[in-house]
Amino acid sequence: MGPGEFQGLAPVPVQRLCGCGGRVRWSHLRYLGRGRSAPIYTCVGCGLVYRGNAGEDSRQPASFKRRAPLPAEGPPENPVLDEEVAARLRHLLSNL
């Protein structure tokens, strides 16, 4: 898609609904040159493509799950390995 084709795209509808009734969702960013980019939106129903405003980035920031800290006494025990198998693994790995 060249710069002229991008300007020819219809702007994204305000309510993010396409004429076919499908939802319009964020697809990707289009580089416009000189460090600027604009979001591209696509209808999930018919595939019609819309352009967003230059400089707008409507993506949600990634959410990060916070992990619970490990217990103070060390890592939790592995219930999959019994003590005999764990001892053999420690022995094998210590000889490497």
C-alpha positions as CSV (number, residue, x, y, z in Angstrom):
1,M,0.0,0.0,0.0
2,G,1.5,3.3,-1.1
3,P,1.0,6.7,0.5
4,G,-1.8,7.6,-2.0
5,E,-3.7,4.4,-1.2
6,F,-3.4,5.1,2.5
7,Q,-5.0,8.5,2.1
8,G,-7.8,6.9,0.0
9,L,-8.9,4.7,2.9
10,A,-12.0,5.7,4.8
11,P,-11.4,6.9,8.3
12,V,-12.2,4.5,11.1
13,P,-15.9,4.8,12.1
14,V,-16.5,6.5,15.5
15,Q,-18.4,3.5,17.0
16,R,-16.0,1.0,15.4
17,L,-18.8,-0.6,13.4
18,C,-18.6,-1.3,9.7
19,G,-21.4,-0.7,7.2
20,C,-21.9,-4.5,7.1
21,G,-22.5,-4.5,10.9
22,G,-19.2,-6.2,11.8
23,R,-16.8,-4.9,14.4
24,V,-13.8,-2.9,13.3
25,R,-10.6,-4.0,15.1
26,W,-7.0,-2.8,15.2
27,S,-4.9,-4.6,12.6
28,H,-1.4,-3.1,12.4
29,L,0.6,0.2,12.2
30,R,1.4,1.7,8.8
31,Y,4.6,3.6,8.6
32,L,4.0,7.0,6.9
33,G,7.6,8.2,6.8
34,R,9.6,10.8,8.8
35,G,9.1,8.7,12.0
36,R,5.3,8.8,11.8
37,S,2.9,5.9,11.7
38,A,-0.9,5.4,11.7
39,P,-3.0,2.5,12.8
40,I,-4.9,0.4,10.3
41,Y,-8.2,-1.1,11.2
42,T,-10.0,-4.1,9.6
43,C,-13.6,-5.2,9.8
44,V,-13.9,-8.7,11.2
45,G,-17.0,-9.3,9.1
46,C,-16.2,-8.2,5.5
47,G,-12.5,-7.4,5.7
48,L,-12.9,-3.7,4.7
49,V,-9.8,-1.6,5.7
50,Y,-9.9,1.7,7.5
51,R,-7.2,4.2,8.4
52,G,-6.7,5.8,11.8
53,N,-5.2,9.2,12.6
54,A,-1.4,9.7,12.2
55,G,0.4,9.5,15.5
56,E,-2.5,7.6,17.1
57,D,-1.6,4.3,18.6
58,S,-4.8,2.7,20.0
59,R,-3.2,-0.6,21.1
60,Q,-3.6,-1.4,24.7
61,P,-0.3,-1.6,26.6
62,A,0.7,-5.2,27.4
63,S,-0.5,-6.3,30.8
64,F,2.0,-8.1,32.9
65,K,1.1,-10.6,35.5
66,R,2.9,-10.2,38.8
67,R,4.2,-13.5,40.1
68,A,4.0,-14.3,43.7
69,P,7.4,-14.2,45.4
70,L,9.0,-17.5,46.2
71,P,8.8,-18.7,49.8
72,A,11.7,-17.6,52.0
73,E,12.7,-21.2,52.7
74,G,13.6,-21.8,49.0
75,P,11.8,-23.0,45.9
76,P,8.7,-25.1,46.4
77,E,9.1,-28.9,46.2
78,N,8.4,-30.6,42.9
79,P,5.5,-33.0,43.5
80,V,6.2,-34.8,40.2
81,L,9.6,-36.2,41.3
82,D,9.9,-38.4,44.3
83,E,13.0,-38.2,46.5
84,E,14.8,-41.1,45.0
85,V,14.6,-39.8,41.5
86,A,15.6,-36.3,42.6
87,A,18.7,-37.7,44.4
88,R,19.7,-39.6,41.3
89,L,19.3,-36.5,39.1
90,R,21.4,-34.4,41.6
91,H,24.1,-37.1,41.5
92,L,24.1,-37.3,37.7
93,L,24.2,-33.5,37.3
94,S,26.9,-33.0,39.8
95,N,29.2,-35.3,37.8
96,L,29.0,-33.2,34.6
